[in-house]
Amino acid sequence: MNDTQTIEGLLVTQEALTKISSLLANEEKDLFLRVAVQPGGCAGLRYELYFDDTELDRDVIMTFGDVTVVMDEKSAPYLGGATVDYADTISKQGFIIDNPNAAGTCQCGDSFN
């Protein structure tokens, strides 16, 4: 498997796919990862990543092996070319979104514009 896969402009690293797959293995029902952009945060927009079981009309659905990642139609343009990664180091822990579409970010790193 490649280190990074891309479908619909969203890239998901192998590290992120491995972590998502391991988290989903602990769930009792079929879930997928939803990646969304919502208003809020000091820079204007913020990312949301969460497990969901409901597909909406016009969702962009991507399959990476055994992992399904979904974006709503309003979030998809903001996430084209973005990379979802996972890190577990002393300096970084958790899911990280690197988005070349973001013109700026807040100091806490949780929101962008």
N, C-alpha and C positions, 0 to 999 in steps of 0.2 A: 504494500500500500504506500502511496506517496506520503511525504511529510505534510503536505497541504492539498486539500481538494477545493475546487471552486464550482459552484453552481449558482446561477443568477447573480454573479458578482460578489457573493459573500464567501469568504475563505474561512475554513475551520481547520486548525492545525490538528495533527495527530494527537498531541498532548490533550487538547480540549476534547476531542472525540473519545479518547480513552477515559477521561474523567466523567464525561456525560454518560457514557455507556455503563460505567461502574455505579454511578448514582441511580440510573434507571433500573439497574438489576435489582435494587432493593425495594422497588415499588411493586405493589400488588396489581396495578392496572396499567394498561398501555398509555404511556405519556410521551410527549415530545418536548423539545426545548423551544420555547418561544423567545425570539429576540425582537425587542420593540424599542422605538424611540418615542418618548413622551415629553410633553412640555413640563418644565420645572428645572430646578437647580439654579445656581447663581449665574451660569453662563447661558441659560435659556432652554436647553434640551438635556435630557438624561436618558441613559440606557436602562432597559429592563431585561433581565434574563430570568426566566422561570419555567417550571414544568407545567404543562397544560394538557388537557385532553379534549378540548373543543376547537374544531377548525371553524373559522369564519369564512363567509363568502369572500372571494377574491384574495385569500391568503396565498402567499408565495410559499410553496412547500418544496423543501430540498431534502434529499436522502443521501446520507454519507454512510455507506455500509449499513449497519443496524441502527443508526441514529437518524432520527428525523428532526430537522430544524425548520421552524415556521416563522415567517414575518408577515405582519399585516400589510395591506397595500399602501398605507400611508407611511410606514416605516421603511419599506424597501428602498425608495430612492435615497434616503439618508445613509443606508447601509451598503450600497453598491461599492465594492472595492475594499470594504472593511474586513479585518481579520479578527476572528475570535480565537483566543489562545487561553491556555491555562498554565499557571506557574505555581510552584510550591517551593519557594526558596525563603531565605531569611529576609530578603528585601521585598519580595512580592509573593502574594499568596491569593489565589482565586482566579476567576475568569477575568480576562483583560480584553478589551476591544480597542484595536488600533484602527482608527478611521481617518483616511486621507481626506475625506469630505469635511471634517471638522476644521473650521477656520480658527478656532481658539477653544481653550478649555479653562475650567476654573482651577484654582489652586489645589483643591482637594482631589481633582481628577475624576469626579463623579458626573460631571456634566460638560456639555460642549455647546458651541454655536456654529 
